[in-house]
Amino acid sequence: MQKTPEKLIEIKDLNMYYPINSGMLGKSNEYLRALNGINLDIYKGEILGLVGESGCGKSTLGKAVLRLINPEGYVFYENENIPELNKRELKKFRKKAQMIFQNPYSSLDPRMTIYALLREPLVVHGIRDKNEINTRIHEIINLVGLNEEDLKRYPHEFSGGQRQRIAIARALILKPEFLVADEPVSALDVSIQAQIITLLKDLKEKLNLTILFISHDLGVVKYLSDRIAVMYLGDIVETAKAEELFDNPRHPYTQALISAVPSIHEKTTGEIKLTGDLPSPKNPPHACKFHTRCPYAMEICTQIEPEIIKISDSHYAKCYLCK
């Protein structure tokens, strides 16, 4: 009998609004809805890939889960709702959940040595014993493939790939259980991307991490992820195990994304070309947000928002075509 996976994070009805216009006295009278009632589970020990076009809300969701921004709704982590935590509770949560940012050139303080960059989060979280600090720093620097001489150097002395290794080391120095990796390889050369992706996969196994891996590159996500969630204009439109999603994509948007992934093998179907531009998140289409670009759109798609349809125990899609 297959063991039911254990949830680490449960996201329920999560919304995020950004003010976009200022009215009288600087008060906003118009908002952009970046997250549209997101419901998503993240299971212990998995890598969940989150994919979609630029501007669809992927990074916003990652930041909302860690409460780097203040969303509305529920993010349950060990039965605590993260948006409701006070400062003391949030600091405790920060030891368990960390983020790797997209750009290693801007996420590292250029005035600090690598040793100081790695020491700082330990001190902030109350670890001040010099021996423990040194032990942790030397352990993590070796784990990410750098050497101890590098600790004396500054970020500008490293290549982009090395800087991202440092950023990963900083995220892991507190021994978290959960990582949000926000496009961690998109700013790197292709050859270096492969090294960082392999490193993340190895670290996940060695440290028993759970990772939310955010990317616009479905090829990378397919290689790295156990499950994949597809996002469009603030909505999760399909989730499935990685292999199942590629073998049997059900949402037309997922089908279009997968058809555009380069392959050395001959494809049985041609690339699905999406017509029209990505609608503005400021003024998204009514009902199904994808209907303005969907080759299979029906009248009901323009009138009523579709519900999430269960295709299998691990496969869900938000589309009338799945009924």
C-alpha positions as CSV (number, residue, x, y, z in Angstrom):
1,M,0.0,0.0,0.0
2,Q,1.4,3.3,-1.1
3,K,2.2,5.8,1.7
4,T,0.2,9.0,1.6
5,P,2.7,11.9,1.3
6,E,2.8,14.3,4.3
7,K,2.0,17.9,3.7
8,L,4.6,20.4,4.7
9,I,2.7,23.5,3.4
10,E,-0.9,23.9,2.7
11,I,-1.9,27.1,0.8
12,K,-5.6,28.0,0.9
13,D,-7.4,30.8,-0.9
14,L,-4.3,33.0,-1.1
15,N,-4.7,36.4,-2.6
16,M,-2.2,39.3,-3.2
17,Y,-3.2,42.8,-4.2
18,Y,-0.8,45.5,-5.2
19,P,-1.8,49.2,-5.3
20,I,-1.3,50.6,-8.8
21,N,-2.8,54.1,-8.7
22,S,-2.7,56.8,-6.0
23,G,-5.9,58.8,-5.4
24,M,-6.5,61.7,-2.9
25,L,-3.9,62.0,-0.1
26,G,-1.7,59.3,-1.7
27,K,-4.3,56.6,-1.0
28,S,-4.6,53.9,-3.7
29,N,-8.0,53.6,-5.4
30,E,-7.0,50.8,-7.8
31,Y,-5.4,47.4,-7.2
32,L,-3.8,44.6,-9.3
33,R,-4.7,41.1,-8.1
34,A,-1.4,39.2,-8.5
35,L,-2.7,36.0,-6.8
36,N,-6.2,34.8,-7.4
37,G,-7.3,32.5,-4.6
38,I,-4.4,30.1,-4.8
39,N,-4.9,26.6,-3.4
40,L,-1.8,24.4,-3.4
41,D,-0.1,21.7,-1.3
42,I,3.6,21.2,-1.0
43,Y,4.6,17.8,0.4
44,K,7.6,16.9,2.6
45,G,10.7,16.0,0.7
46,E,9.5,16.9,-2.8
47,I,10.6,19.5,-5.3
48,L,7.5,21.2,-6.6
49,G,8.2,23.1,-9.9
50,L,6.2,26.3,-10.5
51,V,6.1,27.4,-14.1
52,G,4.5,30.1,-16.2
53,E,5.2,33.2,-18.3
54,S,6.9,36.3,-16.9
55,G,4.4,38.4,-14.9
56,C,2.0,35.5,-14.0
57,G,2.7,35.7,-10.3
58,K,5.2,33.0,-9.7
59,S,7.7,35.1,-7.7
60,T,4.8,36.8,-5.8
61,L,3.6,33.3,-4.7
62,G,7.1,32.3,-3.5
63,K,7.4,35.6,-1.5
64,A,3.9,35.2,-0.1
65,V,4.5,31.7,1.2
66,L,7.6,33.0,3.1
67,R,5.7,36.2,4.1
68,L,8.3,38.5,2.5
69,I,5.2,40.3,1.4
70,N,1.8,40.3,3.2
71,P,-0.9,38.3,1.4
72,E,-4.5,37.6,2.3
73,G,-5.5,34.0,3.0
74,Y,-3.8,31.0,4.5
75,V,-0.4,29.4,4.3
76,F,-0.3,26.6,6.9
77,Y,3.1,25.4,8.0
78,E,3.1,22.9,10.9
79,N,-0.5,24.0,11.7
80,E,0.5,27.7,11.9
81,N,-0.9,30.3,9.5
82,I,2.2,32.2,8.4
83,P,0.4,35.4,7.4
84,E,-0.9,35.7,11.0
85,L,2.5,35.2,12.8
86,N,3.8,37.9,15.0
87,K,7.4,39.1,14.8
88,R,8.8,36.6,17.3
89,E,7.0,33.7,15.6
90,L,8.0,34.9,12.2
91,K,11.7,35.0,13.1
92,K,11.4,31.4,14.4
93,F,9.8,30.4,11.0
94,R,12.6,32.0,9.1
95,K,15.0,29.4,10.5
96,K,12.9,26.7,8.9
97,A,12.2,28.4,5.5
98,Q,14.6,30.3,3.3
99,M,14.8,31.8,-0.2
100,I,17.3,31.7,-3.0
101,F,16.9,34.8,-5.1
102,Q,17.2,35.0,-8.9
103,N,20.1,37.4,-9.3
104,P,23.3,36.5,-7.4
105,Y,24.8,39.8,-8.4
106,S,22.3,41.8,-6.4
107,S,21.4,39.5,-3.6
108,L,24.9,39.5,-2.0
109,D,26.2,42.6,-0.1
110,P,29.4,43.6,-2.0
111,R,30.9,45.1,1.2
112,M,30.9,41.9,3.1
113,T,33.3,38.9,2.8
114,I,31.8,35.5,2.2
115,Y,32.6,34.6,5.8
116,A,30.7,37.7,7.1
117,L,27.7,36.9,4.7
118,L,27.4,33.4,6.1
119,R,28.0,34.4,9.7
120,E,25.3,37.2,9.7
121,P,22.2,35.0,9.7
122,L,23.6,32.8,12.4
123,V,24.2,35.8,14.7
124,V,20.8,37.3,13.9
125,H,19.2,34.0,15.0
126,G,21.1,33.8,18.3
127,I,24.0,31.5,17.4
128,R,27.1,33.3,18.7
129,D,29.4,30.5,19.8
130,K,32.5,31.0,17.6
131,N,33.3,27.3,17.2
132,E,29.7,26.5,16.2
133,I,29.7,29.4,13.7
134,N,33.0,28.2,12.1
135,T,31.9,24.6,12.0
136,R,28.6,25.5,10.3
137,I,30.3,27.8,7.8
138,H,33.0,25.3,6.8
139,E,30.5,22.5,6.5
140,I,28.2,24.5,4.2
141,I,30.9,26.0,2.0
142,N,32.2,22.5,1.3
143,L,28.7,21.2,0.6
144,V,28.1,23.8,-2.2
145,G,31.5,23.1,-3.8
146,L,33.6,26.1,-2.7
147,N,36.7,26.0,-0.6
148,E,37.7,27.6,2.7
149,E,40.0,30.2,1.0
150,D,37.0,31.6,-0.6
151,L,35.7,32.8,2.8
152,K,38.1,35.7,2.8
153,R,37.0,37.0,-0.6
154,Y,34.3,39.4,-1.6
155,P,31.3,38.7,-4.0
156,H,32.8,40.7,-6.9
157,E,35.7,38.3,-7.0
158,F,33.5,35.4,-8.0
159,S,31.8,34.3,-11.2
160,G,28.0,34.2,-11.5
161,G,27.8,30.5,-10.8
162,Q,30.1,30.8,-7.8
163,R,28.0,33.7,-6.4
164,Q,24.8,31.5,-6.7
165,R,26.6,28.8,-4.8
166,I,27.3,31.4,-2.1
167,A,23.7,32.4,-2.1
168,I,22.6,28.8,-1.7
169,A,25.1,28.4,1.2
170,R,23.6,31.5,2.9
171,A,20.1,30.1,2.5
172,L,21.1,26.7,4.0
173,I,23.3,28.0,6.8
174,L,20.4,27.9,9.3
175,K,19.6,24.3,8.3
176,P,16.1,25.0,7.0
177,E,13.5,22.4,6.0
178,F,12.0,24.4,3.1
179,L,13.5,26.4,0.3
180,V,11.9,28.7,-2.2
181,A,14.3,28.9,-5.2
182,D,13.1,31.8,-7.4
183,E,14.5,31.4,-10.9
184,P,17.9,30.6,-9.4
185,V,19.6,29.8,-12.7
186,S,18.0,32.2,-15.2
187,A,20.8,34.8,-14.8
188,L,23.5,32.2,-15.5
189,D,25.1,30.7,-18.6
190,V,23.6,27.4,-19.8
191,S,26.6,25.3,-18.9
192,I,26.6,26.8,-15.4
193,Q,22.9,26.3,-15.0
194,A,23.3,22.6,-15.3
195,Q,25.9,22.6,-12.4
196,I,23.6,24.6,-10.1
197,I,20.6,22.4,-10.9
198,T,22.6,19.3,-10.2
199,L,23.8,20.9,-6.9
200,L,20.3,21.7,-5.8
201,K,19.2,18.1,-6.6
202,D,22.1,16.7,-4.6
203,L,21.5,19.0,-1.6
204,K,17.8,18.1,-1.6
205,E,18.8,14.5,-1.1
206,K,21.6,15.0,1.4
207,L,19.7,17.5,3.6
208,N,16.2,16.1,3.1
209,L,14.9,19.5,1.8
210,T,11.6,20.4,0.4
211,I,11.9,22.9,-2.4
212,L,9.5,25.2,-4.3
213,F,11.4,25.7,-7.6
214,I,10.2,28.7,-9.6
215,S,11.1,28.9,-13.3
216,H,9.8,29.8,-16.8
217,D,11.9,26.9,-18.3
218,L,9.8,23.8,-18.5
219,G,12.8,21.7,-19.6
220,V,14.7,22.5,-16.3
221,V,11.5,22.0,-14.2
222,K,10.9,18.6,-15.8
223,Y,14.4,17.4,-14.9
224,L,14.4,18.7,-11.4
225,S,10.8,18.4,-10.1
226,D,8.7,15.6,-8.6
227,R,5.5,17.6,-9.3
228,I,4.7,20.6,-11.4
229,A,2.2,23.4,-10.9
230,V,1.4,25.6,-14.0
231,M,0.4,29.2,-13.4
232,Y,-1.4,31.7,-15.6
233,L,-2.3,35.3,-14.6
234,G,-2.3,34.6,-10.9
235,D,-4.2,31.2,-11.2
236,I,-2.9,27.7,-10.8
237,V,-4.4,26.1,-13.9
238,E,-2.9,22.6,-13.7
239,T,-0.9,20.4,-11.2
240,A,0.4,16.9,-11.7
241,K,3.4,14.7,-11.2
242,A,6.2,15.8,-13.6
243,E,6.0,12.7,-15.8
244,E,2.2,12.7,-16.0
245,L,2.1,16.4,-16.9
246,F,4.4,15.9,-19.8
247,D,2.7,12.7,-21.0
248,N,-0.9,13.9,-20.6
249,P,-1.2,17.7,-20.3
250,R,-4.9,18.6,-20.1
251,H,-5.0,22.4,-19.9
252,P,-4.5,24.1,-23.3
253,Y,-2.0,26.5,-21.7
254,T,0.1,23.6,-20.4
255,Q,-0.1,21.9,-23.8
256,A,1.2,25.1,-25.5
257,L,4.1,25.4,-23.0
258,I,5.1,21.8,-23.4
259,S,4.9,21.9,-27.2
260,A,7.4,24.8,-27.2
261,V,10.0,22.9,-25.2
262,P,13.0,22.0,-27.4
263,S,13.6,18.3,-27.9
264,I,16.2,16.2,-29.7
265,H,13.5,13.7,-30.5
266,E,10.9,14.0,-33.3
267,K,7.6,15.4,-31.9
268,T,4.4,13.6,-32.6
269,T,2.5,17.0,-32.5
270,G,3.6,20.4,-33.7
271,E,4.1,23.5,-31.6
272,I,0.9,25.1,-30.4
273,K,1.1,28.8,-31.3
274,L,-0.8,31.0,-28.8
275,T,-2.5,34.0,-30.6
276,G,-2.6,37.4,-29.0
277,D,-0.5,38.9,-26.2
278,L,-0.6,38.0,-22.5
279,P,-3.4,40.1,-21.1
280,S,-2.6,42.8,-18.5
281,P,-2.8,41.6,-14.9
282,K,-4.4,45.0,-14.2
283,N,-7.4,44.1,-16.3
284,P,-7.5,40.3,-16.8
285,P,-10.2,38.6,-18.9
286,H,-13.5,37.7,-17.3
287,A,-14.2,34.0,-16.3
288,C,-11.4,31.8,-17.7
289,K,-8.4,34.1,-18.0
290,F,-7.0,32.0,-20.8
291,H,-10.0,32.2,-23.1
292,T,-8.6,35.2,-25.1
293,R,-5.6,33.0,-26.3
294,C,-7.1,29.5,-26.2
295,P,-7.6,27.7,-29.5
296,Y,-10.4,25.7,-27.9
297,A,-12.4,28.4,-26.2
298,M,-16.1,28.0,-25.8
299,E,-18.8,30.4,-25.0
300,I,-19.0,29.2,-21.3
301,C,-15.3,30.0,-21.0
302,T,-16.1,33.7,-21.4
303,Q,-18.9,33.7,-18.9
304,I,-18.2,31.5,-15.9
305,E,-14.8,30.7,-14.3
306,P,-14.1,27.0,-14.5
307,E,-13.7,24.9,-11.4
308,I,-10.7,22.6,-10.7
309,I,-11.3,19.2,-12.2
310,K,-9.7,16.0,-10.7
311,I,-8.2,13.9,-13.5
312,S,-6.3,11.5,-11.2
313,D,-5.2,11.3,-7.6
314,S,-2.3,13.6,-8.4
315,H,-3.5,15.5,-11.5
316,Y,-5.8,18.5,-11.5
317,A,-6.7,21.1,-14.1
318,K,-8.9,24.2,-14.2
319,C,-10.6,23.8,-17.6
320,Y,-14.0,22.9,-19.0
321,L,-12.4,20.6,-21.5
322,C,-11.4,18.3,-18.7
323,K,-15.0,17.5,-17.7
